[in-house]
Amino acid sequence: MIPSYNYKFELSTPNLQSFDFTDNPVQKLSESRNNLSSIKHVNIDVQIRLSLENYPLILLNWLTELALIESLTVSSSTLEILYLVPDLWNIDFYYLRKLKSLKIKKYGPSSIPHGIDDFLLQNAPSAEKSIIDL
């Protein structure tokens, strides 16, 4: 379930440890998961603009490409968009096995979609989860 996109970043990051992204996801990160294998810490804060239908699938693809990360920080708006992936609960999501920390940044009255954190943590049950109210 990895869709194709019109835009892409080709990242070759043999020593990059952290990746921060704040914007709307319209691009694929890399052609090869190996190019991203050194990244351990990821922060994704997607701005809500539902004008592009591909946002949810792009985010899901990013998480598969960043499968070896140890810590993930996401905004509640990022999770709201990820929650829109068609048939999300039927996806065999065997990624994020090395995840040790999931931080969710919650802005004001925004909500965290029910079960989305469990979906992300299904293969890392000992990972610590924290919610940061901003």
C-alpha positions, 0 to 999 in steps of 0.5 A, a space after each residue: 500500500 505505498 502510493 506514488 507521488 508527484 513530488 519527492 525528496 531523495 534523502 541520502 542521510 548516512 549520518 542524520 540522527 534527527 528529522 523534523 518536519 513542519 508543513 503539509 506532506 506532499 512528497 515521498 521521502 526516499 526511494 530506499 528505506 536504507 537511505 533513512 536508516 540512521 534516523 533515530 528521532 522524528 518530529 512530524 507536525 502536519 498542518 491541517 489542510 485536507 485539500 489533498 487526499 493523499 496526505 494520509 497515505 503519504 504519512 503512512 508511507 513516511 512511517 514505513 520509510 522511517 521504520 527504524 526510529 527510536 522516538 516519534 513526536 507527532 502533533 494531534 493534527 498529524 494523527 487526525 490526518 493519519 486516521 483518515 487512511 482508508 481501512 487503517 485498522 486492516 493494515 498489517 503495520 509491522 513497522 516501528 519495532 524499535 520505537 521507545 518513545 511516542 510523544 503526542 503534542 496536543 494543541 488546545 481543544 484538538 483531539 487524538 483519534 481513538 486507537 491511533 496511538 495503539 496502532 502506532 505502538 502495536 509492535 513496540 508495546 514497551 514504548 513510553 507514550 506521553 501527551 504534551 498539552 500545548 
